[in-house]
Amino acid sequence: MTAAPASLVAAPRPPAELPAEPLELLPGNAVVAVAMSGGVDSSVAAARCAARGLPTFGITLAMWPRGTQTARDRGCCSVDAVDDARRVCARLGIAHYAWNLEAEFRTAVIADFEDQYAAGRTPNPCVRCNSSVKFGTLLERARSVGATHVATGHYARIGRRGALWTLHRARTAAKDQAYTLHRLGQAQLGAAVFPLGGFTDKAEVRAEARRLGLATAGKPDSQELCFVEESIAAELERRLRGRYEPGPVVDLGGRLLGEHRGLPFYTVGQRSGLGVRPGRPDATPLHVLRLDRAANRLVVGPREALLSRRALARSCAWVAEEPAVGLRCGAQLRAHGAAVPATIEEIGEGSLRVRFDEPVTAIAPGQSLVLCAGDEVLGGGIVAVDEAA
């Protein structure tokens, strides 16, 4: 990787142009396939595309084996969701289709979820789903039947800087989802439509759905991980049976404190359910510091030991251009977390190292490290163990 001299600060990028109305970026000959989950967000996204006079049709992805609990009543991508989306499309006067992408979802998202947790990492399946399924397989199939663009109910915005597409946070910070879209490249972003990016809050979206008489106006939001039926712990126990075993819980000095049930059930920063034996002389609260997969050990310690000044990410992807060493930026480590001030110290060959202005707690391998400049999302990578932190 290219390292920055201590005195170097990269020049800021020219600002991107953001249209007041997200659909203004679409060409006059656009044909839009709307990915409809059966919720209010994608329903309003479809309504806004149709109201603009664009040839529009809805697609609901069926990604579960028939007859499962998830297929029957999950808030997203279930049989009920297909029915709700179909009713919305009938109300809007547009066609609706249900496409089975069970195999593709299993390969791209579920298998990675299982493998990452089995390896002691903490992945974000929504990031993979957006880049590999919604703006991967779905986009390809939609194009094969005449669509030029895929619209979703994501809260994010698209802009332009010269000939390049740019990705931006939504106006409603509480619902912003640009973090989970950071791996979209130029070809994907150029074919993406986010009609809800201009809304200021979720209440405004629901109000528009009620005004249009959409059946999903009052439907509750679906949970973030659509394939988790009960809890992540229960999901991991079912999916990873035979891929984990109990092991020692130790402190930073290697002292045995108890026994863990299996590394996939823990993540960096976790405080409860650590398997530490009672009666410990030192009553300092303990947190997970590291998952030592090679020795099947769970390393725990005080909260102060979770603090890091640096983070290393690999498998990096950039929305438009690779940012420069020395760039002052925001770094976001969780989908619902705030971006914190940071500087790019090293970059290149798919890797990235940033230094935070202030120490950051609980950086977990497998998380997505996403960089932004103001409200523009630059891209990011997957957090790896960083010995220099």
C-alpha positions in Angstrom: 0.0 0.0 0.0 1.0 3.6 -0.5 1.7 5.4 2.8 1.2 9.1 3.4 3.8 11.4 4.8 2.7 12.8 8.1 2.3 16.3 6.7 0.3 15.3 3.6 -3.4 16.2 3.4 -5.2 15.3 0.2 -7.1 18.0 -1.7 -10.8 17.7 -1.3 -12.8 16.5 -4.4 -14.9 19.0 -6.3 -18.5 18.8 -5.1 -20.9 16.5 -6.9 -24.2 17.8 -8.5 -27.3 16.4 -6.7 -30.7 16.9 -8.4 -33.6 18.1 -6.2 -35.7 15.3 -7.5 -34.0 11.9 -7.7 -35.8 10.8 -10.9 -34.4 13.8 -12.8 -31.3 11.8 -13.6 -33.2 9.2 -15.6 -33.1 9.5 -19.4 -36.3 9.9 -21.3 -36.3 6.3 -22.6 -35.9 4.8 -19.2 -37.8 1.6 -18.3 -37.8 0.9 -14.6 -38.1 -2.4 -12.8 -38.9 -1.7 -9.1 -37.7 -4.2 -6.6 -40.8 -4.5 -4.4 -40.4 -6.1 -0.9 -44.1 -5.7 -0.1 -43.3 -2.8 2.2 -44.3 0.8 2.2 -40.9 2.1 1.0 -40.7 0.1 -2.2 -44.4 0.8 -2.8 -43.9 4.5 -2.8 -40.8 4.1 -4.9 -42.9 2.3 -7.6 -45.6 5.0 -7.3 -43.2 7.8 -7.9 -41.7 6.1 -11.0 -45.2 5.5 -12.4 -46.4 9.0 -11.6 -43.5 10.4 -13.7 -44.9 8.6 -16.7 -42.0 6.1 -16.9 -42.7 2.6 -18.2 -42.6 0.8 -14.8 -43.2 -2.7 -13.5 -42.7 -4.3 -10.1 -40.7 -7.4 -9.2 -40.8 -9.2 -5.9 -38.0 -11.6 -5.2 -38.9 -15.0 -3.8 -35.8 -16.2 -2.1 -37.0 -18.9 0.3 -37.9 -22.6 -0.1 -41.6 -23.1 -0.3 -43.4 -24.2 2.8 -40.9 -22.6 5.3 -42.0 -20.3 8.1 -40.0 -17.5 6.4 -41.8 -18.0 3.1 -45.1 -17.7 4.7 -45.0 -14.7 6.9 -41.6 -12.9 6.8 -42.1 -9.1 6.3 -39.8 -9.1 3.3 -39.7 -11.4 0.3 -42.5 -13.7 1.7 -45.7 -15.0 0.2 -47.5 -12.2 2.0 -45.1 -9.7 0.6 -45.7 -10.9 -2.9 -49.5 -10.4 -2.3 -49.0 -6.9 -0.9 -46.7 -5.9 -3.8 -49.2 -7.3 -6.3 -52.0 -5.2 -4.8 -49.9 -2.1 -4.9 -49.1 -2.7 -8.5 -52.8 -3.2 -9.4 -53.6 0.1 -7.7 -50.9 1.8 -9.7 -51.9 0.1 -12.9 -48.5 -1.5 -13.6 -47.5 -5.1 -14.1 -46.1 -7.2 -11.3 -43.9 -10.3 -11.4 -42.4 -12.7 -8.8 -39.0 -14.1 -9.6 -37.4 -16.9 -7.7 -33.8 -16.1 -6.8 -33.5 -18.7 -4.0 -30.4 -20.3 -5.4 -28.6 -17.0 -6.1 -29.5 -15.6 -2.7 -28.3 -18.8 -1.0 -24.9 -18.7 -2.9 -24.2 -15.0 -2.6 -25.6 -14.1 0.8 -26.5 -17.0 3.0 -23.4 -19.1 2.4 -21.2 -16.0 3.0 -23.1 -15.3 6.2 -22.5 -18.8 7.4 -18.8 -18.9 6.4 -18.0 -15.5 7.9 -19.5 -16.3 11.3 -17.9 -19.7 11.3 -14.5 -18.0 10.7 -15.1 -15.6 13.7 -16.0 -12.6 11.7 -19.1 -10.3 11.8 -20.5 -9.7 8.3 -23.2 -7.4 7.0 -25.4 -9.5 4.7 -27.3 -6.5 3.4 -24.1 -5.2 1.8 -23.7 -8.4 -0.2 -27.3 -8.6 -1.1 -27.4 -5.1 -2.6 -24.3 -5.6 -4.7 -24.7 -9.2 -5.7 -28.5 -9.8 -5.8 -30.5 -6.5 -6.2 -28.0 -4.8 -8.4 -26.4 -8.0 -9.7 -28.7 -10.9 -10.6 -31.9 -8.8 -10.5 -30.5 -6.0 -12.6 -29.2 -8.5 -15.2 -32.6 -10.3 -15.4 -34.5 -7.0 -15.5 -32.4 -5.9 -18.4 -33.2 -9.1 -20.3 -36.9 -8.3 -20.2 -36.4 -4.7 -21.4 -35.7 -2.6 -18.2 -32.9 -0.1 -18.3 -32.9 0.7 -14.5 -33.8 -0.9 -11.2 -35.5 1.2 -8.5 -35.5 0.3 -4.8 -36.9 1.7 -1.6 -33.5 2.5 -0.2 -33.0 5.9 1.5 -30.0 7.1 -0.5 -29.3 9.6 -3.3 -27.3 9.5 -6.6 -25.4 12.5 -8.0 -22.9 13.3 -10.8 -19.4 14.6 -10.9 -18.6 15.2 -14.5 -19.0 11.8 -16.2 -19.0 9.9 -12.9 -21.9 8.8 -10.8 -21.7 9.5 -7.1 -23.5 8.0 -4.1 -24.9 10.1 -1.3 -26.6 9.8 2.0 -30.3 10.4 2.2 -31.8 13.5 3.6 -33.3 11.6 6.5 -30.3 10.6 8.6 -32.2 8.2 10.8 -33.2 6.0 7.8 -30.1 6.5 5.6 -29.0 3.3 3.9 -26.1 4.4 1.7 -23.7 2.5 3.9 -25.2 -0.8 2.6 -24.9 0.4 -1.0 -21.2 1.4 -0.8 -20.0 -1.5 -3.0 -22.0 -0.4 -6.1 -19.7 0.5 -8.9 -20.3 2.9 -11.8 -22.3 0.5 -14.0 -24.5 -0.5 -11.1 -25.1 3.0 -9.8 -25.8 4.3 -13.3 -28.7 1.8 -13.5 -29.9 2.4 -10.0 -32.9 4.6 -8.9 -33.6 5.6 -5.3 -36.8 7.6 -5.5 -37.0 8.0 -1.7 -33.7 9.8 -1.3 -35.4 13.2 -1.3 -37.8 12.4 1.6 -37.0 14.0 4.9 -38.5 11.3 7.1 -40.4 8.0 7.1 -43.6 9.7 8.2 -43.6 11.6 4.9 -43.3 8.4 3.0 -46.3 6.8 4.8 -48.3 10.0 4.3 -47.8 9.7 0.5 -48.7 6.1 0.6 -52.0 6.9 2.4 -52.7 9.7 0.0 -52.3 7.2 -2.9 -54.4 4.6 -1.2 -51.6 2.0 -1.1 -52.4 -1.1 0.9 -48.9 -1.0 2.5 -49.2 2.5 4.0 -49.5 1.3 7.6 -47.4 -1.9 7.3 -44.6 -2.2 9.9 -41.0 -2.1 8.8 -39.4 -5.5 8.2 -36.4 -6.5 10.3 -33.0 -5.9 8.9 -31.9 -9.5 8.3 -34.7 -10.9 6.3 -33.6 -14.5 6.6 -33.3 -14.6 10.4 -36.5 -16.2 11.7 -35.9 -15.9 15.5 -32.6 -14.5 16.6 -29.1 -14.4 15.0 -27.9 -16.8 17.8 -30.7 -19.3 16.9 -30.0 -18.9 13.2 -26.3 -19.6 13.7 -27.0 -22.6 15.9 -29.2 -24.1 13.2 -27.0 -23.3 10.2 -23.6 -23.9 11.7 -24.2 -27.2 13.5 -21.0 -29.2 13.4 -18.9 -26.1 12.5 -18.1 -24.9 16.0 -17.3 -26.3 19.4 -16.8 -25.0 23.0 -13.5 -23.6 24.0 -11.6 -21.6 26.7 -12.4 -18.0 27.7 -9.1 -16.3 28.6 -8.0 -12.8 29.6 -5.2 -10.9 27.9 -2.6 -12.7 30.0 -3.9 -16.1 28.9 -5.6 -16.9 32.3 -8.5 -19.3 32.0 -11.8 -17.6 33.0 -14.4 -20.0 31.7 -15.7 -21.7 28.6 -17.5 -20.3 25.6 -20.2 -22.2 23.6 -18.6 -21.6 20.2 -16.9 -18.6 18.6 -19.7 -17.9 16.1 -21.9 -16.7 19.0 -19.7 -13.8 19.9 -18.6 -10.6 18.4 -16.0 -8.0 19.4 -17.4 -5.6 22.0 -20.0 -8.1 23.4 -20.4 -7.9 27.1 -23.1 -10.4 28.2 -23.2 -14.2 28.0 -19.4 -14.6 27.8 -19.2 -17.9 29.7 -17.0 -16.5 32.5 -17.2 -18.4 35.7 -18.7 -16.6 38.7 -16.6 -15.6 41.7 -13.9 -13.7 39.8 -11.8 -11.5 42.2 -11.7 -8.6 39.8 -15.2 -7.3 39.2 -14.2 -5.1 36.2 -16.8 -5.7 33.4 -15.4 -7.8 30.6 -15.9 -7.5 26.9 -15.0 -9.7 23.9 -11.6 -8.4 22.6 -10.7 -11.0 20.0 -11.9 -14.3 18.6 -8.8 -16.5 18.3 -10.0 -19.1 15.8 -6.7 -20.8 15.5 -6.8 -21.8 19.2 -10.6 -21.7 19.5 -10.2 -19.1 22.3 -12.4 -16.2 23.3 -10.2 -13.4 24.5 -11.9 -10.9 26.9 -10.8 -7.9 28.8 -11.7 -4.3 30.0 -13.5 -1.9 27.7 -10.3 0.2 27.4 -8.7 -2.6 25.5 -11.3 -2.3 22.8 -10.1 1.2 21.8 -8.2 1.5 18.5 -6.7 4.4 16.6 -6.4 2.6 13.3 -8.4 0.2 11.2 -7.4 -2.0 8.2 -9.8 -3.0 5.5 -9.3 -5.4 2.6 -11.4 -6.2 -0.5 -12.0 -2.5 -1.0 -14.4 -1.2 -3.7 -14.9 2.4 -4.7 -18.0 4.0 -6.1 -16.2 6.4 -8.5 -12.5 6.8 -7.9 -10.0 5.5 -5.4 -9.5 8.2 -2.8 -6.1 9.7 -2.2 -3.7 9.0 0.7 -4.0 11.8 3.2 -7.7 12.5 2.6 -9.6 13.7 5.6 -12.9 11.8 5.6 -15.6 10.2 7.7 -15.3 6.5 8.6 -18.5 4.5 9.4 -18.2 1.0 10.8 -21.9 0.1 11.4 -25.0 0.5 9.3 -26.7 2.6 12.0 -23.5 4.2 13.4 -22.2 7.7 12.9 -19.2 8.4 10.7 -16.2 9.5 12.8 -13.4 11.8 11.6 -10.4 9.9 10.1 -7.5 10.2 7.7 -6.4 7.7 5.0 -2.9 6.6 6.0 -2.3 3.9 3.3 -4.2 2.7 0.3 -3.7 0.4 -2.7 -4.0 -3.2 -4.0 -7.5 -3.5 -2.6 -6.5 -2.5 1.0 -7.0 0.6 3.1 -5.8 1.8 6.5 -7.3 4.8 8.2 -6.3 6.6 11.4 -9.1 8.0 13.6 -8.9 11.4 15.2 -10.1 9.8 18.4 -9.9 6.2 19.5 -12.8 4.0 18.3 -14.2 1.1 20.2 -15.1 -2.4 19.2 -13.8 -2.7 15.6 -14.8 -6.2 14.6 -13.2 -8.1 11.7 -15.9 -8.7 9.0 -17.6 -5.4 9.4 -17.7 -2.9 6.5 -15.5 0.1 6.9 -17.2 2.8 4.7 -15.6 6.2 3.9 -17.5 9.4 3.1 -16.7 13.0 2.3 -19.5 15.1 3.7 -22.7 13.3 2.5 -20.9 11.5 -0.4 -20.1 7.9 0.1 -16.7 7.0 -1.4 -16.7 3.2 -0.9 -14.9 1.0 1.5 -13.8 -2.5 2.4 -14.0 -5.4 4.9 -12.3 -4.9 8.3 -9.4 -7.2 8.8 -7.2 -7.8 11.9 -4.7 -4.9 12.0 -1.6 -5.5 14.1 -0.7 -1.8 13.7 -3.9 -0.6 15.4 
